Amino acid sequence: MERIDLLLTGIGSLVTPQGNRPRGGQSMKEVCETKDAVIAIKHGRIAWFGPVNEFQEQLAGSEIAVTMDVGGRLVTPGLVDPHTHLVHGGSREHELVLKRSGVPYLDILAQGGGILHTVKCTRASSEQELYEKARRSLDEMLLNGVTTVEAKSGYGLSLEAELKQLSVAKRLDAVHVVDVVSTFMGAHAVPEEFKGRSEAFVDYLVNVMLPKVAEEGLAEFCDVFCERGVFSIEESRRILVEAQRLGLRSKIHADEIVPLGGAELAGEIGAISAEHLLTATDTGLAALAASGVIPVLLPGTSFNLGLATHARARDMIDKYDLPVALSTDYNPGSCPTESIQLIMMLASLNLKMSPEEILTACTINAANALGRGHDIGSIEVGKRADLTIFDAPNIAYLPYHFGINHTYGVMKNGEMVVWNRMLMTGTEQEGGVV
């Protein structure tokens, strides 16, 4: 007799993309919907799912330890947020007036604001202060339905401060229910002590910081802000190629403000993802498609910066068959929000994406942007039982009824960790939810 640890019943609608690989082009619209469904979970993984009227035949004779009814609600794979700057000190609300008066971001950065202001705050914060601040944000993300999140460093810009950020992310991954995937982004800006000496800072990154990060196993990916006035194509290539040599996979902040050629570089070096892409050219998008690079779009950033243009999601999907992913870009400057559901609404409004495309972008494509499509991102037998339960009748309702959190429950590894919109803390370790 097979034992089922948990049987999730009363699922009004179960909606999921299928498979393990990223879904591009028209296949982003292809989601599987099962009405009146149940999910059987064993050892934290999905053992079976399907219509309730097939349940008795498929699982006849099974011993069911616990049954839980979700009250006719919508169930999807757990959401994945593949681009955040989770760990940082301070905030930058004082720059809001500058932005609203039309001062360009690169001008704010050149004046010592922007990233450089957050660097000062992060360096001045203790590891415990950074941990507590990031943990609160991680709790908010979990309450919004996110079960896996990427966390970039890049607000230290020195060996000591970057290691501090990455250590906080590693600690959170160990104690918090949400999986935290770390990305080293020491190449986020040139710090004040290297002002006017970007080549020297790149030498420091390549010869000192990268080897130490790799040696201590503190990051899985390496990212670079490839942008005019920050890191050139040549500098970005040097950093990312060296990171690859040390075993870190590449991501690129590409073509966010000017079409510098970051998308083309992502294709050239085989990055797992290229992110932002507001000004990416047709040549750049073709390079992504040719190399299987996942575009991670951040509509909250262009919205918050008041930009008139947005990433060309429709061209990426319809013309280049790219597997678009979506993310919050949670950070203290250009997009200070932990709400992936706000991003869903903005993807519908400004990127003209359909509800099915949005779900795919926030699940299987986002999971693949973190190299985890084999384990999460869709509801499949054998995958982790990471699920989000929405108090909504269908997936179109999520971007339609905006400004609120629709998440009713969240399951992580077969354990219900959010229920009735509240954290199910149970046991706590170092203040983290486990």
For each residue, the residues with C-beta under 8 A, 3 or more apart:
1: 61 62 63
2: 42 47 59 61 62 63
3: 42 62 63 64 65
4: 7 40 41 42 47 59 62 63 64 65
5: 41 42 43 44 65 66 414
6: 40 41 65 66 67 68 385 414
7: 4 38 39 40 41 64 66 67 68
8: 11 38 39 40 41 68 70 75 387 411
9: 38 52 67 68 69 70
10: 69 70 71 72 73
11: 8 14 34 36 37 38 39 70 72 73 74 75
12: 35 36 70 72 73 74 393
13: 33 34 35 37 74 75 393 394
14: 11 33 34 35 37 39 49 74 75 76 379
15: 31 32 33 34 74 75 76 359 394 395
16: 31 32 76 77 363 378 379 380
17: 23 28 30 31 32 77 359 360 363 364 377 378
18: 30 31 32 378 380
19: 23 364 378 380
20: 364 373 374 377 378 380
21: 364 368 373
22: 294 323 325 364 365 368 369 373
23: 17 19 27 28 30 323 360 364 365
24: 27 28 289 317 321 322 323 324
25: 28 317 318 320 321 322
26: 29 30 317 318 321
27: 23 24 30
28: 17 23 24 25 317 323 324 356 357 360 361 365
29: 26 354 356 357 360
30: 17 18 23 26 27 356
31: 15 16 17 18 356 359 360 395
32: 15 16 17 18
33: 13 14 15
34: 11 13 14 15 37 49 50 51
35: 12 13 14 51
36: 11 12 51 52 53
37: 11 13 14 34 49 50 51 52 75
38: 7 8 9 11 49 50 51 52 55
39: 7 8 11 14 46 48 49 75 379 385 387
40: 4 6 7 8 46 47 48 49 59 62 64
41: 4 5 6 7 8 44 45 46 47 385 411 414
42: 2 3 4 5 45 47 414
43: 5 414
44: 5 41 384 385 413 414 415
45: 41 42 382 383 384 385 414
46: 39 40 41 49 379 380 381 382 383 384 385
47: 2 4 40 41 42 381
48: 39 40 58 59 381
49: 14 34 37 38 39 40 46 379 381
50: 34 37 38 54 55 58
51: 34 35 36 37 38 54 55
52: 9 36 37 38 55
53: 36
54: 50 51 57 58
55: 38 50 51 52 58 59
56: 59 60
57: 54 60
58: 48 50 54 55
59: 2 4 40 48 55 56 62
60: 56 57
61: 1 2
62: 1 2 3 4 40 59
63: 1 2 3 4
64: 3 4 7 40 67
65: 3 4 5 6
66: 5 6 7
67: 6 7 9 64
68: 6 7 8 9 416
69: 9 10
70: 8 9 10 11 12 73 75 389 408 409
71: 10
72: 10 11 12
73: 10 11 12 70 389 390 391 392 408 409
74: 11 12 13 14 15 389 390 391 392 393 394 395 397
75: 8 11 13 14 15 37 39 70 379 387 388 389 390
76: 14 15 16 79 359 363 379 387 388 390 395
77: 16 17 363 364 376 377 378 379 386 387 388
78: 145 146 147 148 363 376 386 387 388 410 411 412
79: 76 144 145 146 147 340 362 363 366 388
80: 146 147 148 149 362 363 366 367 369 370 372 376 377
81: 84 141 146 148 149 150 327 328 330 340 366
82: 149 150 181 273 296 325 327 366 367 369 370
83: 150 152 273 275 296 298 327 328 329 369
84: 81 149 150 151 152 327 328 329 330 331
85: 88 151 152 154 155 329 330 331 332
86: 134 137 138 149 151 152 169 172 180 330
87: 122 130 133 134 151 153 155 165 168 169 172
88: 85 118 121 122 130 133 134 155 165 331 332
89: 118 121 122 123 124 125 129 130 133 155
90: 117 118 120 121 122 125 332
91: 332 336
92: 95 96 113 114 117 118 332 333 336
93: 96
94: 97
95: 92 98 99 108 113 114 117 333
96: 92 93 99 100
97: 94 100 101
98: 95 101 103 108 113
99: 95 96 102 103 105 108 305 306
100: 96 97 306
101: 97 98
102: 99
103: 98 99 107 108
104: 107 108
105: 99 108 109 114 257 305 333 334
106: 109 110 227 228 229 257
107: 103 104 110 111
108: 95 98 99 103 104 105 111 113 114
109: 105 106 112 113 114 115 116 189 229 230
110: 106 107 229
111: 107 108
112: 109 116 117 192
113: 92 95 98 108 109 116 117
114: 92 95 105 108 109 117 118 189 333
115: 109 118 119 154 155 188 189 333
116: 109 112 113 119 120 189 191 192
117: 90 92 95 112 113 114 120 121
118: 88 89 90 92 114 115 121 122 155 332 333
119: 115 116 122 123 155 156 157 161 189 191
120: 90 116 117 123 124
121: 88 89 90 117 118 124 125 155
122: 87 88 89 90 118 119 125 130 155 156 161 164 165
123: 89 119 120 156 158 161
124: 89 120 121
125: 89 90 121 122 129 130 133
126: 129 130
127: 130 131 164 167 168
128: 131 132
129: 89 125 126 132 133
130: 87 88 89 122 125 126 127 133 134 164 165 168
131: 127 128 134 135 168 171 172 431
132: 128 129 135 136 431
133: 87 88 89 125 129 130 136 137
134: 86 87 88 130 131 137 138 151 168 169 172
135: 131 132 138 139 172 176 431 432
136: 132 133 139 140
137: 86 133 134 140 141 330 338
138: 86 134 135 141 142 149 172 176 178 180
139: 135 136 142 143 423 433
140: 136 137 143 144 338 339
141: 81 137 138 144 146 149 178 328 330 338 340
142: 138 139 145 146 147 177 178 410 417 418 423 433
143: 139 140 405 407 410 418 421 423
144: 79 140 141 338 339 340 341 405 407
145: 78 79 142 340 341 388 390 406 407 410
146: 78 79 80 81 141 142 149 178 340
147: 78 79 80 142 177 178 179 376 386 388 410 412
148: 78 80 81 178 179 181 367 370 372 376 386
149: 80 81 82 84 86 138 141 146 178 179 180 181
150: 81 82 83 84 180 181 182 183 221 327 369 370
151: 84 85 86 87 134 169 172 180 181 182 183
152: 83 84 85 86 183 184 185 188 223
153: 87 156 162 165 166 169 182 183 184 185 186 188 219
154: 85 115 157 162 165 185 186 187 188 189 223 225
155: 85 87 88 89 115 118 119 121 122 161 165 188
156: 119 122 123 153 160 161 162 163 164 165 186
157: 119 154 161 162 186 188 189 190 191
158: 123 161 162 191
159: 162 163 208 209 212
160: 156 163 164
161: 119 122 123 155 156 157 158 164 165
162: 153 154 156 157 158 159 165 166 184 186 209 213
163: 156 159 160 166 167 212 213 216 218
164: 122 127 130 156 160 161 167 168
165: 87 88 122 130 153 154 155 156 161 162 168 169
166: 153 162 163 169 170 182 184 213 218 219
167: 127 163 164 170 171 218
168: 87 127 130 131 134 164 165 171 172
169: 86 87 134 151 153 165 166 172 173 180 182 218
170: 166 167 173 174 180 182 218
171: 131 167 168 174 175 430
172: 86 87 131 134 135 138 151 168 169 175 176 178 180 432
173: 169 170 176 179 180 181 182
174: 170 171
175: 171 172 429 430 431 432 434
176: 135 138 172 173 180 432 433 434
177: 142 147 412 415 417 432 433 434
178: 138 141 142 146 147 148 149 172 412
179: 147 148 149 173
180: 86 138 149 150 151 169 170 172 173 176
181: 82 148 149 150 151 173 220 221 370 372
182: 150 151 153 166 169 170 173 218 219 220 221
183: 150 151 152 153 219 220 221 222 223 251
184: 152 153 162 166 209 210 213 218 219 221 222 223 243 248
185: 152 153 154 188 222 223 224 225
186: 153 154 156 157 162 205 209 210 213
187: 154 202 205 223 224 225 231 235 236 239
188: 115 152 153 154 155 157 185 225
189: 109 114 115 116 119 154 157 225 230
190: 157 194 195 197 198 201 230 231
191: 116 119 157 158 194 195 201
192: 112 116 195
193:
194: 190 191 197 198 200 201 204
195: 190 191 192
196:
197: 190 194 200 201
198: 190 194 201 202 231 235
199: 202 203 235
200: 194 197 203 204
201: 190 191 194 197 198 204 205
202: 187 198 199 205 206 231 235 238 239
203: 199 200 206 207
204: 194 200 201 207 208 209
205: 186 187 201 202 208 209 210 239
206: 202 203 209 210 238 239 242
207: 203 204 210 211
208: 159 204 205 211 212
209: 159 162 184 186 204 205 206 212 213
210: 184 186 205 206 207 213 214 222 239 242 243 246 248
211: 207 208 214 215 246
212: 159 163 208 209 215 216
213: 162 163 166 184 186 209 210 216 218 219 248
214: 210 211 217 219 243 246 247 248
215: 211 212
216: 163 212 213
217: 214
218: 163 166 167 169 170 182 184 213
219: 153 166 182 183 184 213 214 222 248
220: 181 182 183 248 249 371
221: 150 181 182 183 184 248 249 250 251 272
222: 183 184 185 210 219 239 240 243 244 248 249 250 251
223: 152 154 183 184 185 187 250 251 252 253 275
224: 185 187 231 235 236 239 240 252 253
225: 154 185 187 188 189 230 231 253
226: 230 231 232 233 236 252 253 254 255 260 261 262 265
227: 106 230 231 253 256 257 258 260 262
228: 106 257 258 260
229: 106 109 110
230: 109 189 190 225 226 227
231: 187 190 198 202 224 225 226 227 235 236 239
232: 226 235 236 260
233: 226 236 237 260 261 262 265
234: 237 238
235: 187 198 199 202 224 231 232 238 239
236: 187 224 226 231 232 233 239 240 252 262 265
237: 233 234 240 241 265 268 269
238: 202 206 234 235 241 242
239: 187 202 205 206 210 222 224 231 235 236 242 243
240: 222 224 236 237 243 244 250 252 265 269 271
241: 237 238 244 245 269
242: 206 210 238 239 245 246
243: 184 210 214 222 239 240 246 248 250
244: 222 240 241 247 248 249 250 269
245: 241 242
246: 210 211 214 242 243
247: 214 244
248: 184 210 213 214 219 220 221 222 243 244
249: 220 221 222 244 271 272 371
250: 221 222 223 240 243 244 266 269 270 271 272
251: 183 221 222 223 271 272 273 274 275
252: 223 224 226 236 240 262 265 266 271 273 274 275
253: 223 224 225 226 227 256 262 275 276
254: 226 260 262 263 265 266 274 275 276 277 280 284
255: 226 258 259 260 261 262 263 274 276 277 278 279 280 281 284
256: 227 253 276 277 278 279 301
257: 105 106 227 228 278 279
258: 227 228 255 279
259: 255 279 280 281 284
260: 226 227 228 232 233 254 255
261: 226 233 255 264 265 284
262: 226 227 233 236 252 253 254 255 265 266 274 280 284
263: 254 255 266 267 274 277 280 281 283 284 285 287 288 293
264: 261 267 268 283 284 287
265: 226 233 236 237 240 252 254 261 262 268 269 271
266: 250 252 254 262 263 269 271 273 274 287 288 291 293
267: 263 264 270 271 284 287 288 290 291 293
268: 237 264 265 287 291
269: 237 240 241 244 250 265 266
270: 250 267 291 292 293
271: 240 249 250 251 252 265 266 267 274 291 293
272: 221 249 250 251 293 294 369 370 371
273: 82 83 251 252 266 293 294 295 296 325 369
274: 251 252 254 255 262 263 266 271 277 280 288 293 294 295 296
275: 83 223 251 252 253 254 295 296 297 298 327
276: 253 254 255 256 296 297 298 301 311
277: 254 255 256 263 274 280 284 285 295 297 311 312 316
278: 255 256 257 302 307 309 310 311
279: 255 256 257 258 259 309
280: 254 255 259 262 263 274 277 284 285 288 295 311 312
281: 255 259 263 284 285
282: 285 286 315
283: 263 264 286 287
284: 254 255 259 261 262 263 264 267 277 280 281 287 288
285: 263 277 280 281 282 288 289 295 312 315 316 319 320 322
286: 282 283 289 290 320
287: 263 264 266 267 268 283 284 290 291 293
288: 263 266 267 274 280 284 285 291 293 295 320 322
289: 24 285 286 292 293 320 321 322
290: 267 286 287
291: 266 267 268 270 271 287 288
292: 270 289
293: 263 266 267 270 271 272 273 274 287 288 289
294: 22 272 273 274 322 323 324 325 365 368 369
295: 273 274 275 277 280 285 288 311 316 322 323 324 325
296: 82 83 273 274 275 276 325 326 327 366 369
297: 275 276 277 311 313 316 324 325 326 327 347 351 361
298: 83 275 276 301 302 311 326 327 328 329 335 343
299: 302 303 310 311 326 343 346 347 350 351
300: 303 304 328 329 335 337 342 343 346
301: 256 276 298 304 305 329 334 335
302: 278 298 299 305 307 309 310 311 350
303: 299 300 306 307 346 350
304: 300 301 334 335 336 337
305: 99 105 301 302 334
306: 99 100 303
307: 278 302 303 310
308:
309: 278 279 302
310: 278 299 302 307 313 350 351
311: 276 277 278 280 295 297 298 299 302 316 351
312: 277 280 285 315 316
313: 297 310 316 317 324 347 351 352 353
314: 317 318 351 352 353
315: 282 285 312 318 319 320
316: 277 285 295 297 311 312 313 319 320 322 324
317: 24 25 26 28 313 314 320 321 322 324 353 357
318: 25 26 314 315
319: 285 315 316
320: 25 285 286 288 289 315 316 317
321: 24 25 26 289 317
322: 24 25 285 288 289 294 295 316 317
323: 22 23 24 28 294 295 365 368
324: 24 28 294 295 297 313 316 317 353 357 361 365
325: 22 82 273 294 295 296 297 361 362 365 366 368 369
326: 296 297 298 299 340 343 344 347 358 361 362 366
327: 81 82 83 84 150 275 296 297 298 340 343 366
328: 81 83 84 141 298 300 335 337 338 339 340 342 343
329: 83 84 85 298 300 301 334 335
330: 81 84 85 86 137 141 335 336 337 338
331: 84 85 88 334 335 336
332: 85 88 90 91 92 118 336
333: 92 95 105 114 115 118 336
334: 105 301 304 305 329 331
335: 298 300 301 304 328 329 330 331
336: 91 92 304 330 331 332 333
337: 300 304 328 330 342 343
338: 137 140 141 144 328 330
339: 140 144 328 342 343 405
340: 79 81 141 144 145 146 326 327 328 343 344 362
341: 144 145 344 345 398 402 405 406 407
342: 300 328 337 339 345 346 402 403
343: 298 299 300 326 327 328 337 339 340 346 347 362
344: 326 340 341 347 348 358 362 398 399
345: 341 342 348 349 398 399 402 403
346: 299 300 303 342 343 349 350 351
347: 297 299 313 326 343 344 350 351 353 357 358 361 399
348: 344 345 351 352 353 354 355 358 399 400
349: 345 346 399
350: 299 302 303 310 346 347
351: 297 299 310 311 313 314 346 347 348
352: 313 314 348
353: 313 314 317 324 347 348 357 358 361
354: 29 348 357 358
355: 348 358 359 394 395 396 398 399
356: 28 29 30 31 359 360 395
357: 28 29 317 324 347 353 354 360 361
358: 326 344 347 348 353 354 355 361 362 395 398 399
359: 15 17 31 76 355 356 362 363 395
360: 17 23 28 29 31 356 357 363 364 365
361: 28 297 324 325 326 347 353 357 358 365 366
362: 79 80 325 326 340 343 344 358 359 365 366
363: 16 17 76 77 78 79 80 359 360 366 367 377 378
364: 17 19 20 21 22 23 77 360 367 368 373 377 378
365: 22 23 28 294 323 324 325 360 361 362 368 369 377
366: 79 80 81 82 296 325 326 327 361 362 363 369 370 377
367: 80 82 148 363 364 370 372 373 375 376 377 378
368: 21 22 294 323 325 364 365 371 372 373 377
369: 22 80 82 83 150 272 273 294 296 325 365 366
370: 80 82 148 150 181 272 366 367
371: 220 249 272 368
372: 80 148 181 367 368 375 376 377
373: 20 21 22 364 367 368 376 377 378
374: 20
375: 367 372 383 384
376: 77 78 80 147 148 367 372 373 383 384 386
377: 17 20 77 80 363 364 365 366 367 368 372 373 383
378: 16 17 18 19 20 77 363 364 367 373 383
379: 14 16 39 46 49 75 76 77 383 387
380: 16 18 19 20 46 383
381: 46 47 48 49
382: 45 46
383: 45 46 375 376 377 378 379 380 386
384: 44 45 46 375 376 413 414
385: 6 39 41 44 45 46 411 412 413 414
386: 77 78 147 148 376 383 411 412 413
387: 8 39 75 76 77 78 379 410 411
388: 75 76 77 78 79 145 147 407 409 410 411
389: 70 73 74 75 407 408 409 410 411
390: 73 74 75 76 145 397 398 406 407 408
391: 73 74 406 407 408
392: 73 74 395 397 398 401 406
393: 12 13 74 397
394: 13 15 74 355 397
395: 15 31 74 76 355 356 358 359 392 398
396: 355 399 400
397: 74 390 392 393 394 400 401 406
398: 341 344 345 355 358 390 392 395 401 406
399: 344 345 347 348 349 355 358 396 402
400: 348 396 397
401: 392 397 398 404 406
402: 341 342 345 399
403: 342 345
404: 401
405: 143 144 339 341 421
406: 145 341 390 391 392 397 398 401
407: 143 144 145 341 388 389 390 391 410 418 421
408: 70 73 389 390 391 418 419 420 421
409: 70 73 388 389 416 418 419 420
410: 78 142 143 145 147 387 388 389 407 416 417 418
411: 8 41 78 385 386 387 388 389 414 415 416 417
412: 78 147 177 178 385 386 415 417
413: 44 384 385 386
414: 5 6 41 42 43 44 45 384 385 411
415: 44 177 411 412
416: 68 409 410 411 419 424
417: 142 177 410 411 412 423 424 433
418: 142 143 407 408 409 410 421 422 423 424
419: 408 409 416 422 424
420: 408 409
421: 143 405 407 408 418
422: 418 419
423: 139 142 143 417 418 433
424: 416 417 418 419 433
425: 428 433
426: 434
427: 434
428: 425 431 432 433 434
429: 175 432 434
430: 171 175
431: 131 132 135 175 428
432: 135 172 175 176 177 428 429
433: 139 142 176 177 417 423 424 425 428
434: 175 176 177 426 427 428 429
